[in-house]
């Protein structure tokens, strides 16, 4: 078994002013980091985590090695958050995949980003979400249908950077020729049903670049409430996997996709830092041991946009119309 096509796409979505997702496309290593925190702290957290992986030697893998990679990413984020008051409390999810020289794939996972495999045209989720609603579903205290629309579905129970050490899920699978693997942020999995993800990957199976872009478009059509990132790679028949990564290395911040009508359509141009605007659903961290089923009934609704700002804009428009009418009347009177 060996690696075939690889691809990635990222987009800020339709409601976020900046992209706090980061990804690593460094065959045989692939990863997603979805940052969280006030101001630009989430962007910093995910970039630090991705940077740790980009600097790592991936020639030797295995579950312990993948755990070490994620722990190093956690150390960097936690150290920055502890020493820089402007980034205090920041964190990031991380899902990592390493294709080993023997053909096996080792995953490391913290948070609610996900890994999937498309095998024989059937999509299977490989990772368990470390989130409040996922934990309640596993306990039998919340149905899967209710979890999909729960207003606190973005509350996670585990993240990089919040503590000096982090509990990493690590596991290894034996792939089959023809498998396509997807690692994605929750901006995709929350906006697009798994059946639609399966259909998109199946239709674009022969071109993973097109598949990645189609997944981003689907998430934006579904609402684009969060940043969207998808990393794809396939396994094909062949000789042993090379021990060193090739030259294709991409980390973080691809510009918005040209075909998307995003908040900032300029490809690769970041907007100036805006005044902080509440997001549609803010990610929070709650330790798993503090989860209470009562939280299901006490969940707040997402914050609404400010009414005062819209009224002010309306008054400005009315004033401009009045000025234009007076000027036209004065010109006709002359």
C-alpha positions, 0 to 999 in steps of 0.5 A: 500500500502507498499514498496516492492523491492528497488535497486540502481546502480551507475557507473562513465560511460565511459568518466568521471574519477570520480563519482560525483553522490550520492544516498540515499537508505534509505526506505522510503526515496530515493534520487539522487544528481548529483554534478557539479563543478571544480576538485572534488567539484561536488563530495563534493556537492553531498555527502554533499546533500546526507549526509543531507538526511541520517541524517534526521528524515523521520518519518514525511513527507509531501511536507513541510517536503520534502522542508525542507530536500532539503533546509537543503541540499542546506544550507550545500552545499552553506555554504561549497562553501562559506567558502572553495575557492576550492569548490566555485561555486559547486552545485548539483541537487537533486530529493527526494521521500518519501513514506508516512505512508498513502501510498502516495509518496511525491517528491522534485525536483531541477535540471535535475535529474528525477523521473519516474513511470512504471505503467501498463507497461507504463513509465511516467516522473513525474518531469520537468527538470530545464534546458535551453533546457527544458525551451525553449521547454516549451516556444515553442522555441525549439522542443523536438527532437532538445532538445535531441541533443542540445549541451547545454542540460546540462545547468541547471537553478536551483541547490542546493548550488549556493544561500542561498535558493533554489526553490524546486518543491514538489508534492504528488501522490497516487500510485497504487499497482504494480507501479515501481518508478525510480529516476535517474541522467541525465547520464541515461536519456540523454543516453537512450531513454524513450522507452528503459528505459520503456522496461528495467524496464518492462523486469526486473520488477520482479528483481529491482537489475537486472533492475538497473544494466541493466539501467546502462549497457544501458547508457554505451552502449549509450555512457556513457558520464556522471556518471550514477545512478538509484534508484528503488522502487516498491509499493505493496499491503499490510498494512500501511508503517512502520514509521521508515526506515529499516537497508538498507542505502546506500550513494554514491560511489558504485564501477563501475559495474563489467560487465561494461568496464569503465574507472576504472574497479576496483570495489570500488577503486578510482583512484588518483586525475588526472590532470583536463580533460575537460568532454564531456559535462560540466554541467553549471547553468544559471538562468531561467530568463537569458535564451535567445532563441538566445543561441540555435543558439550560442551553442558551440560544446563540447571540443575536446581531445588535439591533442598535447598529442596524437602526443607526445604519437605517437612519444614515440612509434616510438622512442621505435620501432627504439631502438628495431630495432637497438638492433636487428640489432646489435645483428644479426651483432655480 
